[in-house]
Amino acid sequence: MEAGLAAGPEAASEAEAEAAVAAEALRLLRIEPSAAGDPGVGRADGSVRAAAPRSRNAQRKRRRWQRVLAARRQKRRQERQRRRARRAAADGDGPGAALGGGPAGTVPPSLRCGRVPAALATERLLEARAAGPRLCVDLGVGGSMTEKESGRLASQIRRLYGANRRAARPFWLCLTEFAAGTPIYEQCFRMNDGFAGYLMDTTPESYLDLFPLEAIVYLTPDSENVLEDIDPDKVYVLGGLVDESIRKQLTLRRAREQCLQTARLPIREYMVKAPNSRNYHSETLAINQVFDVLSTYYETRSWPAALRAGVSSGKGYVLPDTAEQVETPQCATAARENSLFCGEELHRQEAPA
């Protein structure tokens, strides 16, 4: 009995000491006991003291934090709703399904807004790999390009791949003579994020070693043959070249040396020269612009629509239905200049000698 009575005061003193240490620690950390999760501070006799009410400053901070959390939750809900709407529009189940002309009212891929779902794009690309057509970028033709030109070509390859990934009927792409250590190799990996994951073939070999000669068609603006249609059994080759010095017929000579078929886009057959101040007209397009023409034609089977998609007005060529719109402002300017000239002549004639 005496031992039990002796142990009681000792236990009470230890509990009081622990409570004092905890309270001092919380005071140094500037934390109220209630904020630390303690409903109260224990007393020496084992009873619990009620926690002190929060200060106005603490209550204001808590309300502000609750508002921040509510705003974040609302933003996440809105983002989920936007993602669902985009997926529904891409699958033809949303409001945009009424625009579709397909059997189930689905939206044609060319009319869809936003990005094509990754799974759908992958499926289309793999179908093109199996059934064609194929488009090769000949990187062996641009061995003398400068670093700046190689960088521009790498950007064009990125745009070409992006357009092909979004296309309703994509091509299967292949970069030939794409060898490690070359400037274009370094620029492609430096400038294009995720380039290693692009769904296309890259090889240091030549297209001559990969495909039969009779299946290859080299596209060059200097060819005498007009490209009339796209054959899925053919392999179309573009010269991977950004030539700021404009070395003419470089790709044509390369194709002739290799005894290949050549063709050019039907720009002269469907477009007319638009008058401009520089008298500049060029059929030389960047590789991504050529692809825009090929891809649009392969989907629509309309050369005017394809040329409108890929040939910019800066090349000096326009479709006949837009030629009048281009000529009218220039004719008005010429007429105004002529009227000013005639007015000056008349003024000189009436002036006294």
RODO-2510 file (C-alpha; in nm, 4 decimals, decimal comma):
residues 353
     n   res          X          Y          Z
     1     m     0,0000     0,0000     0,0000
     2     e     0,2795     0,2389     0,0864
     3     a     0,4571     0,1594    -0,2410
     4     g     0,1413     0,2414    -0,4351
     5     l     0,1007     0,5714    -0,2577
     6     a     0,4633     0,6571    -0,3315
     7     a     0,4248     0,5759    -0,6983
     8     g     0,1204     0,8034    -0,7368
     9     p     0,2945     1,1357    -0,6780
    10     e     0,5913     1,0303    -0,8926
    11     a     0,3644     0,9470    -1,1896
    12     a     0,1772     1,2730    -1,1525
    13     s     0,4989     1,4721    -1,1473
    14     e     0,6258     1,2948    -1,4638
    15     a     0,3000     1,3634    -1,6499
    16     e     0,3108     1,7264    -1,5488
    17     a     0,6697     1,7557    -1,6674
    18     e     0,5864     1,6027    -2,0068
    19     a     0,2907     1,8344    -2,0488
    20     a     0,5085     2,1334    -1,9698
    21     v     0,7708     2,0271    -2,2267
    22     a     0,5046     1,9798    -2,4946
    23     a     0,3485     2,3168    -2,4231
    24     e     0,6883     2,4898    -2,4389
    25     a     0,7687     2,3189    -2,7719
    26     l     0,4397     2,4309    -2,9214
    27     r     0,4969     2,7830    -2,7962
    28     l     0,8415     2,7995    -2,9578
    29     l     0,6967     2,6730    -3,2869
    30     r     0,4176     2,9333    -3,2659
    31     i     0,1541     2,6584    -3,2934
    32     e    -0,1615     2,6555    -3,0893
    33     p    -0,2276     2,3230    -2,9156
    34     s    -0,5599     2,2893    -3,1010
    35     a    -0,3844     2,3380    -3,4386
    36     a    -0,1439     2,0590    -3,3530
    37     g    -0,4344     1,8191    -3,3260
    38     d    -0,4551     1,8088    -2,9459
    39     p    -0,8087     1,8588    -2,8240
    40     g    -0,6646     1,9908    -2,5013
    41     v    -0,3612     1,9935    -2,2800
    42     g    -0,3435     1,7204    -2,0189
    43     r    -0,3235     1,8177    -1,6597
    44     a    -0,1287     1,6423    -1,3909
    45     d    -0,4409     1,4813    -1,2511
    46     g    -0,5296     1,3324    -1,5913
    47     s    -0,8085     1,5760    -1,6736
    48     v    -0,8223     1,7629    -2,0077
    49     r    -0,8246     2,1376    -2,0329
    50     a    -1,0427     2,2818    -2,3118
    51     a    -0,8476     2,4193    -2,6093
    52     a    -0,8286     2,7940    -2,6457
    53     p    -1,0304     2,9395    -2,9349
    54     r    -0,8377     3,0249    -3,2527
    55     s    -0,7281     3,3812    -3,3035
    56     r    -0,8862     3,5944    -3,5736
    57     n    -0,5688     3,5755    -3,7820
    58     a    -0,5692     3,1952    -3,7732
    59     q    -0,9372     3,1829    -3,8617
    60     r    -0,8816     3,4171    -4,1566
    61     k    -0,5956     3,2035    -4,2839
    62     r    -0,8061     2,8900    -4,2541
    63     r    -1,0950     3,0445    -4,4485
    64     r    -0,8573     3,1622    -4,7192
    65     w    -0,7051     2,8155    -4,7503
    66     q    -1,0503     2,6617    -4,7752
    67     r    -1,1339     2,8989    -5,0600
    68     v    -0,8128     2,7997    -5,2394
    69     l    -0,8969     2,4312    -5,2042
    70     a    -1,2497     2,4890    -5,3326
    71     a    -1,1177     2,6809    -5,6347
    72     r    -0,8748     2,4013    -5,7140
    73     r    -1,1468     2,1379    -5,6940
    74     q    -1,3685     2,3456    -5,9229
    75     k    -1,0861     2,3887    -6,1738
    76     r    -1,0217     2,0136    -6,1785
    77     r    -1,3912     1,9451    -6,2374
    78     q    -1,4003     2,1915    -6,5292
    79     e    -1,0898     2,0379    -6,6828
    80     r    -1,2438     1,6897    -6,6601
    81     q    -1,5578     1,8188    -6,8316
    82     r    -1,3507     1,9759    -7,1115
    83     r    -1,1615     1,6510    -7,1654
    84     r    -1,4864     1,4553    -7,1840
    85     a    -1,6262     1,7044    -7,4379
    86     r    -1,3134     1,6802    -7,6542
    87     r    -1,3237     1,3006    -7,6477
    88     a    -1,6942     1,3003    -7,7335
    89     a    -1,6369     1,5388    -8,0271
    90     a    -1,3461     1,3296    -8,1544
    91     d    -1,5539     1,0111    -8,1375
    92     g    -1,8540     1,1742    -8,3061
    93     d    -2,0748     1,1511    -7,9978
    94     g    -2,0799     1,5202    -7,9064
    95     p    -2,2438     1,8289    -8,0505
    96     g    -2,0125     1,8230    -8,3501
    97     a    -2,1597     1,4925    -8,4683
    98     a    -2,4271     1,6792    -8,6597
    99     l    -2,1591     1,8113    -8,8946
   100     g    -2,0523     1,4665    -9,0035
   101     g    -2,1295     1,3218    -9,3402
   102     g    -2,0361     0,9649    -9,2527
   103     p    -2,2695     0,6714    -9,2086
   104     a    -2,3185     0,7295    -8,8347
   105     g    -2,2985     1,1074    -8,8463
   106     t    -1,9343     1,1077    -8,7440
   107     v    -1,7252     1,4154    -8,7998
   108     p    -1,4740     1,3882    -9,0855
   109     p    -1,1189     1,4010    -8,9494
   110     s    -1,0447     1,7125    -9,1547
   111     l    -1,3254     1,8999    -8,9697
   112     r    -1,2300     1,7942    -8,6204
   113     c    -1,0886     2,0564    -8,3909
   114     g    -0,7991     1,9979    -8,1578
   115     r    -0,5648     1,7047    -8,1422
   116     v    -0,6395     1,3620    -8,2831
   117     p    -0,6566     1,1005    -8,0060
   118     a    -0,3249     0,9206    -7,9742
   119     a    -0,4727     0,5734    -8,0137
   120     l    -0,6581     0,6708    -8,3325
   121     a    -0,3513     0,8395    -8,4824
   122     t    -0,1370     0,5360    -8,4032
   123     e    -0,3902     0,3022    -8,5610
   124     r    -0,3999     0,5068    -8,8824
   125     l    -0,0225     0,5273    -8,9064
   126     l     0,0167     0,1524    -8,8628
   127     e    -0,2448     0,0963    -9,1341
   128     a    -0,0443     0,3229    -9,3658
   129     r     0,2688     0,1249    -9,2811
   130     a     0,0952    -0,1933    -9,3926
   131     a    -0,0932    -0,0634    -9,6955
   132     g     0,0852     0,2536    -9,8061
   133     p     0,1396     0,4945    -9,9596
   134     r     0,4952     0,5719    -9,8511
   135     l     0,6769     0,9027    -9,8452
   136     c     1,0548     0,9169    -9,8122
   137     v     1,2633     1,2220    -9,7303
   138     d     1,5979     1,1894    -9,9044
   139     l     1,8485     1,3388    -9,6599
   140     g     2,1446     1,2436    -9,8750
   141     v     2,0803     1,5318   -10,1131
   142     g     2,1489     1,8005    -9,8519
   143     g     2,5013     1,7083    -9,7479
   144     s     2,6322     2,0610    -9,8104
   145     m     2,3709     2,2446    -9,6048
   146     t     2,4783     2,4904    -9,3389
   147     e     2,3844     2,4494    -8,9722
   148     k     2,1087     2,7072    -9,0143
   149     e     1,9650     2,5242    -9,3136
   150     s     1,9802     2,1925    -9,1260
   151     g     1,7877     2,3497    -8,8390
   152     r     1,5179     2,4735    -9,0745
   153     l     1,4924     2,1301    -9,2341
   154     a     1,4541     1,9694    -8,8898
   155     s     1,1655     2,2080    -8,8180
   156     q     1,0025     2,1170    -9,1498
   157     i     1,0313     1,7464    -9,0639
   158     r     0,8561     1,8122    -8,7336
   159     r     0,5720     1,9970    -8,9065
   160     l     0,5465     1,7270    -9,1720
   161     y     0,5197     1,4546    -8,9080
   162     g     0,2599     1,6493    -8,7111
   163     a     0,0449     1,7028    -9,0209
   164     n     0,0745     1,3349    -9,1131
   165     r    -0,0277     1,2297    -8,7634
   166     r    -0,3430     1,4424    -8,7872
   167     a    -0,4295     1,3316    -9,1414
   168     a    -0,7354     1,1170    -9,2055
   169     r    -0,5394     0,9094    -9,4567
   170     p    -0,1743     0,9360    -9,3543
   171     f     0,1360     0,8261    -9,5384
   172     w     0,4037     0,6077    -9,3859
   173     l     0,7125     0,8261    -9,3491
   174     c     1,0730     0,7258    -9,3856
   175     l     1,3914     0,9287    -9,3426
   176     t     1,6645     0,7758    -9,5559
   177     e     2,0397     0,8339    -9,5244
   178     f     1,9682     0,9522    -9,1712
   179     a     2,3081     0,8725    -9,0241
   180     a     2,4333     0,9440    -8,6735
   181     g     2,6832     1,2268    -8,6563
   182     t     2,5429     1,4211    -8,9524
   183     p     2,4176     1,7778    -8,8927
   184     i     2,0555     1,6917    -8,9724
   185     y     2,0700     1,3964    -8,7298
   186     e     2,1903     1,6191    -8,4486
   187     q     1,9400     1,8953    -8,5287
   188     c     1,6409     1,6592    -8,5376
   189     f     1,7105     1,5306    -8,1877
   190     r     1,8050     1,8743    -8,0552
   191     m     1,5063     2,0693    -8,1887
   192     n     1,2252     1,8113    -8,1847
   193     d     1,1041     1,6904    -7,8453
   194     g     1,0180     1,3212    -7,8458
   195     f     1,1771     1,2664    -8,1860
   196     a     1,2911     0,9170    -8,0866
   197     g     0,9255     0,8198    -8,0400
   198     y     0,8050     0,9345    -8,3830
   199     l     0,6100     0,6618    -8,5637
   200     m     0,8185     0,6489    -8,8803
   201     d     1,1244     0,4696    -9,0176
   202     t     1,4705     0,6221    -8,9901
   203     t     1,7616     0,4494    -9,1569
   204     p     2,1143     0,5319    -9,2719
   205     e     2,0448     0,3331    -9,5891
   206     s     1,9379     0,4764    -9,9221
   207     y     1,5878     0,4364   -10,0624
   208     l     1,7529     0,2573   -10,3551
   209     d     1,8405    -0,0266   -10,1184
   210     l     1,4942    -0,0400    -9,9613
   211     f     1,2512    -0,0237   -10,2531
   212     p     1,2437    -0,1463   -10,6148
   213     l     1,3377     0,1181   -10,8709
   214     e     1,0102     0,0877   -11,0606
   215     a     0,8135     0,1807   -10,7454
   216     i     1,0072     0,5007   -10,6726
   217     v     0,8811     0,8414   -10,7912
   218     y     1,1107     1,1340   -10,7145
   219     l     0,9133     1,4575   -10,6726
   220     t     1,1006     1,7592   -10,8036
   221     p     0,9701     2,0959   -10,9325
   222     d     1,2023     2,0726   -11,2340
   223     s     1,0466     1,7532   -11,3736
   224     e     0,8671     1,7517   -11,7067
   225     n     0,6137     1,4940   -11,5854
   226     v     0,2996     1,6024   -11,4009
   227     l     0,1800     1,4076   -11,0972
   228     e    -0,1772     1,3128   -11,1842
   229     d    -0,2695     1,0776   -10,9003
   230     i    -0,1299     0,9104   -10,5862
   231     d    -0,0749     0,5383   -10,6102
   232     p    -0,0572     0,3495   -10,2773
   233     d     0,1842     0,1047   -10,4370
   234     k     0,4357     0,3797   -10,5151
   235     v     0,7076     0,5287   -10,2960
   236     y     0,7266     0,9067   -10,3287
   237     v     1,0612     1,0682   -10,2517
   238     l     1,1164     1,4302   -10,1486
   239     g     1,4568     1,5925   -10,1505
   240     g     1,5446     1,6800    -9,7923
   241     l     1,6973     2,0131    -9,8762
   242     v     1,6741     2,3719    -9,7575
   243     d     1,8728     2,5584   -10,0182
   244     e     1,8996     2,9313    -9,9529
   245     s     2,1409     2,9719   -10,2443
   246     i     1,8817     2,8206   -10,4859
   247     r     2,0852     2,5593   -10,6695
   248     k     1,8515     2,4713   -10,9531
   249     q     1,7758     2,1197   -11,0789
   250     l     1,9781     1,9561   -10,8016
   251     t     1,7110     1,6974   -10,7220
   252     l     1,6319     1,6422   -11,0906
   253     r     1,9955     1,5612   -11,1690
   254     r     2,0117     1,3242   -10,8732
   255     a     1,6990     1,1390   -10,9882
   256     r     1,8241     1,1125   -11,3470
   257     e     2,1586     0,9772   -11,2333
   258     q     1,9726     0,7056   -11,0440
   259     c     1,7395     0,6344   -11,3403
   260     l     1,4248     0,7105   -11,1399
   261     q     1,0814     0,8298   -11,2420
   262     t     1,0236     1,1963   -11,1685
   263     a     0,7121     1,4093   -11,1308
   264     r     0,6118     1,7569   -11,0233
   265     l     0,2995     1,8981   -10,8625
   266     p     0,0408     2,0298   -11,1133
   267     i     0,0866     2,3916   -11,0093
   268     r     0,1028     2,5292   -11,3641
   269     e    -0,2006     2,3269   -11,4702
   270     y    -0,4362     2,4479   -11,1947
   271     m    -0,2912     2,7819   -11,0841
   272     v    -0,2036     3,1092   -11,2532
   273     k     0,0707     3,3609   -11,1918
   274     a    -0,0370     3,6492   -10,9758
   275     p     0,1166     3,9887   -11,0544
   276     n     0,3355     4,1156   -10,7742
   277     s     0,5860     4,3936   -10,7212
   278     r     0,8873     4,1602   -10,7331
   279     n     0,7631     3,9613   -11,0343
   280     y     0,8425     3,6513   -10,8268
   281     h     0,6962     3,3112   -10,9125
   282     s     0,8351     2,9863   -10,7724
   283     e     0,7211     2,6250   -10,7732
   284     t     0,9770     2,5221   -10,5126
   285     l     0,8039     2,4324   -10,1864
   286     a     0,9250     2,3202    -9,8457
   287     i     0,8838     1,9488    -9,7757
   288     n     0,6007     2,0091    -9,5290
   289     q     0,4182     2,2223    -9,7897
   290     v     0,4560     1,9479   -10,0500
   291     f     0,3184     1,7020    -9,7986
   292     d     0,0188     1,9275    -9,7286
   293     v    -0,0608     1,9177   -10,1005
   294     l    -0,0198     1,5396   -10,1245
   295     s    -0,2137     1,4676    -9,8060
   296     t    -0,5052     1,6942    -9,8959
   297     y    -0,5303     1,5472   -10,2450
   298     y    -0,5142     1,1907   -10,1110
   299     e    -0,8099     1,2704    -9,8845
   300     t    -1,0219     1,4910   -10,1142
   301     r    -0,9097     1,3840   -10,4632
   302     s    -0,9205     1,7510   -10,5624
   303     w    -0,6051     1,9199   -10,6901
   304     p    -0,7432     2,2754   -10,6496
   305     a    -0,8225     2,2062   -10,2840
   306     a    -0,4822     2,0442   -10,2360
   307     l    -0,2905     2,3293   -10,3970
   308     r    -0,4869     2,5834   -10,1957
   309     a    -0,3809     2,3987    -9,8789
   310     g    -0,0099     2,3800    -9,9583
   311     v     0,0897     2,6608   -10,1972
   312     s     0,1035     2,9956   -10,0214
   313     s     0,0346     3,3209   -10,2042
   314     g     0,3951     3,4223   -10,1394
   315     k     0,5018     3,1802   -10,4141
   316     g     0,3315     3,4016   -10,6719
   317     y     0,0715     3,1436   -10,7789
   318     v    -0,3020     3,1574   -10,7052
   319     l    -0,6058     2,9639   -10,8170
   320     p    -0,8031     3,1259   -11,1028
   321     d    -1,1026     3,2007   -10,8781
   322     t    -0,8820     3,4157   -10,6545
   323     a    -0,6751     3,5769   -10,9296
   324     e    -0,9213     3,8659   -10,9730
   325     q    -0,9086     3,9393   -10,6007
   326     v    -0,5313     3,9644   -10,6224
   327     e    -0,5290     4,1731   -10,9392
   328     t    -0,7957     4,4257   -10,8372
   329     p    -0,5972     4,6154   -10,5686
   330     q    -0,2918     4,6301   -10,7928
   331     c    -0,4964     4,7552   -11,0876
   332     a    -0,6518     5,0223   -10,8675
   333     t    -0,3054     5,1305   -10,7549
   334     a    -0,1851     5,1474   -11,1147
   335     a    -0,4917     5,3511   -11,2175
   336     r    -0,4374     5,5908   -10,9285
   337     e    -0,0727     5,6362   -11,0255
   338     n    -0,1712     5,6995   -11,3890
   339     s    -0,4291     5,9596   -11,2851
   340     l    -0,1708     6,1385   -11,0718
   341     f     0,0760     6,1324   -11,3607
   342     c    -0,1846     6,2767   -11,6029
   343     g    -0,2753     6,5464   -11,3521
   344     e     0,0857     6,6536   -11,3215
   345     e     0,1223     6,6669   -11,7007
   346     l    -0,1925     6,8787   -11,7338
   347     h    -0,0725     7,1135   -11,4618
   348     r     0,2597     7,1606   -11,6375
   349     q     0,0878     7,2335   -11,9660
   350     e    -0,1410     7,4987   -11,8133
   351     a     0,1361     7,6649   -11,6178
   352     p     0,2652     7,9910   -11,7715
   353     a     0,6045     7,9778   -11,9416
***
